[in-house]
Amino acid sequence: MATITTTPLAIPLTQQQYIREGKPLLWLNPYYQQTASAPNKPAQGEIYAADDRLRRFAPLLIELFPELENSAGLIESPLLATQQLHRTLNPIGGRLLIKADHALPVAGSIKARGGIHEVLCFAEQLALDSGLLNNTDDDYRKLFSNHAKNIFNQYEIAVGSTGNLGLSIGIIGAALGFKASVHMSADAKEWKKERLRKRGVEVIEHQADYGAAVAAGRAQSEANPYSYFVDDENSPRLFMGYAVAALRLKQQLDEQNIPVDADHPLFVYLPAGVGGAPGGITFGLKALFGEHVHCFFAEPVQAPCMLLGMAGEAGSEPVSVYEFDLKIATDADGLAVGQAAQWVCDAVRDEVSGVFTSYDQTLYQHLQQLHQQENIQVEPSAAIGCSGPAMLNTDQGRDYIARFKLKSQLNNSTHIIWTTGGSFVPDSEFQNFLDK
Ligand SMILES: *Cc1c(COP(=O)(O)O)cnc(C)c1O
């Protein structure tokens, strides 16, 4: 007998049954555009503040990571047209693009956006407080010095992760001179741990899930006054780093002469774990495009934590997937999360159009198609957005199209699959993915 949850969830009972049985579905968010459902809305100005901060650090980042020279120190990914994939993946019309965050430099995943921004927030404050920088107009390349490293080295940066956030925090933390400690959950891949250890990052392995790794990291960090904990479950700094992606995407759409307006709706399909990355990007996109952008989150059938979180009431603790008898059994390590971040749910509950779920087997099929048809190498989690356009072709998807009167604009629509990780995956590992 399945557990009956007592928390009211805005999910039709038939769909609750699907969730329990681990079957794919598209859930439409009844709180979409209901502002009272998101009582914790950050200020939009913070997106621009985060963008300014990343630009202040750009000259320093070129010193630390020479691969950023071509992008003037910005950590950004291309917006790619699809060569063939639109024929297989898009049954509903319009153009299909890929936002290629799997190829984000420095960290090789979407975590480069949020994770690096948060570490730079901490480093900037320390540098200003200690006199390393006189003010925010100073030359940030001063931080590329032994003097700065000696100061930063007195501090530790700690994080709990399923892999990619640890990579991002560890790489930037160690590059700046911080001690870096990464608490990895049991599902984290061995090559990610190796990559960090090679850079002098301390990797602490846990035999439990992501939530437990975060809790252990948080406790250990709190006991050390010189430790700064990057809290994936509660971090406006991560969130705003992700939100900056919207400003960059808008510029890329403008450059490619792709309009977003009432006649040209934009649909975006975002892989979701604890919620910060897709939540931050949605927050940014909504600030720029309002009702003309439609953001859908994507999760494994075994870990639909954001679906359960968004379907909960404002201010309530998100229901965990364990309450639905699910086991987080998925190869999509960045998405293998049992409980959503409440902070994020209360920030964007009114902005997310819906959430869909996929089998791991579907991820592997799409991973292979991305490889064969577009020559793109992603990890399984990063392929999950590929089901997005087909989800709009289901009964629920057609309901959504009808409700928002989008049918006649579908031929002018733009669909963006956000691929979120994979360019660092070793070849042998990638071959294993293909074999599956
Ligand atoms: C972390 C991650 C996500 C989702 O980000 P959250 O902030 O956890 O929701 C998506 N894809 C990949 C590859 C990731 O590593």
The ligand as an SDF file (V2000), in Angstrom:
LIG
                    3D

 15 15  0  0  0  0  0  0  0  0999 V2000
   22.6130   20.6180  -11.0390 C   0  0  0  0  0  0  0  0  0  0  0  0
   22.2030   20.2400  -12.3820 C   0  0  0  0  0  0  0  0  0  0  0  0
   20.9360   20.5510  -12.8780 C   0  0  0  0  0  0  0  0  0  0  0  0
   19.8380   21.1950  -12.0610 C   0  0  0  0  0  0  0  0  0  0  0  0
   20.1880   22.2430  -11.2070 O   0  0  0  0  0  0  0  0  0  0  0  0
   19.4560   22.4120   -9.8020 P   0  0  0  0  0  0  0  0  0  0  0  0
   19.8940   23.7370   -9.3210 O   0  0  0  0  0  0  0  0  0  0  0  0
   19.9290   21.3120   -8.9140 O   0  0  0  0  0  0  0  0  0  0  0  0
   17.9950   22.3060  -10.0540 O   0  0  0  0  0  0  0  0  0  0  0  0
   20.6620   20.1750  -14.1730 C   0  0  0  0  0  0  0  0  0  0  0  0
   21.5570   19.5330  -14.9380 N   0  0  0  0  0  0  0  0  0  0  0  0
   22.7860   19.2280  -14.4870 C   0  0  0  0  0  0  0  0  0  0  0  0
   23.7360   18.5140  -15.3860 C   0  0  0  0  0  0  0  0  0  0  0  0
   23.1620   19.5820  -13.2090 C   0  0  0  0  0  0  0  0  0  0  0  0
   24.3710   19.2640  -12.7640 O   0  0  0  0  0  0  0  0  0  0  0  0
  1  2  1  0
  2  3  1  0
  2 14  2  0
  3  4  1  0
  3 10  2  0
  4  5  1  0
  5  6  1  0
  6  7  2  0
  6  8  1  0
  6  9  1  0
 10 11  1  0
 11 12  2  0
 12 13  1  0
 12 14  1  0
 14 15  1  0
M  END
$$$$
